[in-house]
Amino acid sequence: MICFRILVILVALGTVCDAENKCHIAGIDTPGDDIVMVKKKTFEECKRACSEVKSCAKVTYVPKEIFRKYNCYLKKAGNAGRKRDRHSHFATLPCKDLWTSCPSGQKVGSDYKTCEDCPENTRSDGGRIDSCSKCPAGTRTYTTPGGVKINECIACPAGQFGASPGAGCSTCPANTYSGRTGATSCTPCPDGQTSAAGQTECTSSEA
């Protein structure tokens, strides 16, 4: 309720309470350091152009009806003295539409303009995401002998287990075993049997 009351006041000033609404603020533009002006027919195209420019942190879109042409200003976060216009629409980070789009296996970095590899035991399909999905319990990510991380989750091998999502695989303790892949826990050895760590079966403890 408090945020809503503040929102009513702030929208008139060209600001909003929640970050997602920074994707489309109608009203008077804030001055910004222009990088370049490009011709884009829609506000969505204007925002997409910013997402592809690393130094772009905000955009201003002026509809054709105002200047009889489409104006899309890609801008930095700094300030400069460009003329304000009450009809312009603008977006600013952290608006998700301005984030760079990352390839699979990566996520957007803290600056929203660079990509980072997903942490171990997580994966992603790429795009404008700031977190990666944890591998399900009983699975882990895989890195090739050459050090290349494969963007998929594979089952824990027999003799290991993965107790929770994103935990990866751990070796079964002594006197337990796992005889299948993808196990989420290890099974205690029956009475009269033992095992070393990481075993797929137990053996008789008799000499």
N, C-alpha and C positions, 0 to 999 in steps of 0.2 A: 504494500500500500504506500509506503514511504517513497519507494523508487518510482511508483506510478505518478505520485504528486510532483516529484522532482522532474520526471520525464515531461510532464505537461509544460513546465516552465522552460526546460532546457531545449526542447525541440524548437521552440521559437528562436533560440540562439544558435541553432545549427549543431547541437550536440545531443547525445542520447545516453540512456543508462547502460544498456547492454551492448557488448561489442558487436554482436551480429548485425544490429541495426546500423552500424557504420558502413554497411554495404550500400545503403541508399538513403542519403540524407538530402531532403529537398529544402531549398531555401538559399540564404546568402552564403556564398563560397568563402572559405578561409583563404587568405593569401598563401601561396606556396611557391617554392622554387621550381619553375617549369623545367622539365628535361627536354620535352619536344611536344609539338602539337601534331596529332595525326587525325586523319579523316576516318571516322567510324560512324556508321549509321544508327547504331543503338547504344544504349548505356551498357548493356551486357558486353558488346564487342569492345567498348572502351575499357572496361574492367579487365577483360581477357588480355588486352594489349599490355596493361600494366603488369599482369602476372608473369609475363614473358620478359620483363625488363628488371634486372636485379636491383637497380638503384631506385625503382619506382615504389613509393610508399603511399601514394594517394592519387586519385584522378578527379578531374572536373569535366563533366560532360554538359555541353550547352546545346539544347535542341535546335534543330534546323529552323524552327519557327522564329527564333530570336534573331539570329544573324543571317538567315537565309542560306546557311551552310552548316554542316556538321563539324563541331569542334570538340576534340577529345584531348585534354591536356594531361600528359603524364608528368607527375610531380614528385620531387623529393620531399623529405620530412621538414626541410628548413623553411624559412620564411622569406618572402620577397614581396614586392609591391604591385602585383598584377591586379587589374581592375576587378572589383567584385561585381557579381550579377545575381539578382535575387531569383532568377529563373533557373539557375544552374543546379545540376544534381552532382553530388560527389560522394566518393567512397574513400576510406582511409584504413590502413592497417589498424587493428587485426582483422579487418573484413576478409572472410575466407576467399572471396572471389579474386582477391589480389595475390593470394599465395601462389608460389610456383607449384607446378604439377610434377611430382616425382615419379620415377619409374618403379616397377615392382621391386620389392625387397628394401625399399627406402621409405622415409617419412620426412616431412618438412621440419627444418631446423628451427631454432628459437627466433631467428630473424625473419622467418616466413619466406625467405628468398633462396635458401640453399637446401640441399637434400642430405640426409644422413642415413647410414645403413641401419637397418633394424637391429636391436640388441639380440644377443644369442637367445635361441628358443622362442623367437617371435618371427612373424612374417607379415607381408603386406602385398596388396594388389596394386599399390601405387596410387597416384592421384594427389589431391589436396587433403592429406591426413597428417595429424601431428602425433599419432601413436600407432604402434604396430600391434597386431593380434597375437596373443599368447598361443603357443602350440598346445593342443589338448593334452590332458594327463595321459601318460604312457607314450608320449612322442617327444621328439627333439628336432632341432635343425641339424643340417649336415654341412660340413665344410670339406671340400675336396683336398686331396694331398697337396695340391698346388695353392691352397689357401683361399679358394673361391667358395663363398657361402652360397648354398643352394636355397632358394626361396621357397621351401616347402618343409613340412613337418613329417618326419618318418618315425616308424615305430621303434621303441626301445628294443634292443636285441634281447634274446633269452639270457637270463642271468642278471638282468638289470630291471629297473622299474622307474616309473615316473609318477610320483604321488599326486601332483597337482598341476594345473595348467601353467605353462611357462617354467616349470621346475627343471625340465630336461630329464636326463636319465642318471640314475645312481646305481652303484653296484649292490646287489643283494648282500646283506651281512652274513657272516658265518652262521651255520646251522639254520639257514633258510635257503630257498631256491626259487627260481622262476623258469619254468620249462616252456614258456611261449613268448612270442614277441608282443610288444604293446602292453605289458603288464603294468598295473598301477600299484601293486603291492607284491611282496614276496611271501611265500608260504613257509611256515615253520616245518622243519624236518620232523617226521614221525618219531615216536619213542624208539630208541635203539638205533637211530640213524643220525649221521652228522654230515656237515658239508663245510668246505672252505668258502670264503667270500666269492661271490660272482658265479655260483654254480647253477646248473640247469637241473640237477637232481641231487638227491641225498644218497649216501652209501651207508652200509651197515657199520656200526661203531665197533663191532667185534673184531678182534685181531684175526 
